[in-house]
Every structure is written in C-alpha cells, then in structure tokens.
Amino acid sequence: KVIHIPGGTFLMGSSDEQLAALAHIAMNFSNEGPQHLVTVSDFAMGETEVTQAQFRALMGYVPDVPIDCKSDCFEIPMGDDLPAAWVDWSSAVAFCDA
C-alpha cells in the first residue's frame, strides 16, 4: 500500500550547539552542518518496508552483502517476510521504476 506524504519545509543539519554537545564522541560530524532550509514536494511512500519476497518477485533476485563489505558489516537475517536489505541506490530506483 502506498500513502501520500505532503511536502513541506524543514531545517536540515545540526546546529553549532548540537555539534558541540557531540564533540566528545569519536566520530566525524562535519557533514552535519551548516543548518539550512530544505523544501520537498509531495511524494508517495510505501506504508511498510519492501520485503525480500516482494523485491525478489519484482526484480528476480534479493540483494546480497556488498563485495566491499568487510568484517565490520553487521549480519542481516534473511527471510521472505523480512525487509529487503543491502539495496543500493540504482537497485532502489529500478525497483520503483518497475
């Protein structure tokens, strides 16, 4: 089932205060700012995740762990009723086009 999501405007990115509060965490948050207004148009979205069975039925395959994924990748359970995972951008676009 597909539902309608109304467009709107929102503030994207972290404020200087938020970034300062995260300074003690050993991660790079430099791409979190600066804050800026973003406007999106109305769009449609699936009410639930696409399952592995739905992805396979339409595309003929279920994406697998990426080749460049090393031992630090987390394990994703497989099963027809579980959400499709490891779907890259081009596969997602192809699924939507299909």
Steps between C-alpha positions, in 0.01 A plus 500: 500500500629846406416808705519871418760707684437875484793721411635767725801692621731397783834591650765242405830455679629537851538835674835614637368425849403145404838440338677632810301258716626213284865609506592233756394217265778358284311545174519752220186715493639762259236413240218579745509874440443773428127506562294602200138503390389219272171486312362174366202443273217260574600138442372145540657243731434137576314457828739221602847387404540302179548137600761271355218299336352813338842611374572152358156476336550826312875500438582129483766511772563612856805725555791338680770641727712745297838370385678794664337421836769384734470326835362818658166462322214377711315182417155536348253217547347358184135406461212574267309704761802709601590836342721497193852605597822600327297673228720759332370821344485373142314183609253707702433724200459196275256347749294821507505526121388138470 
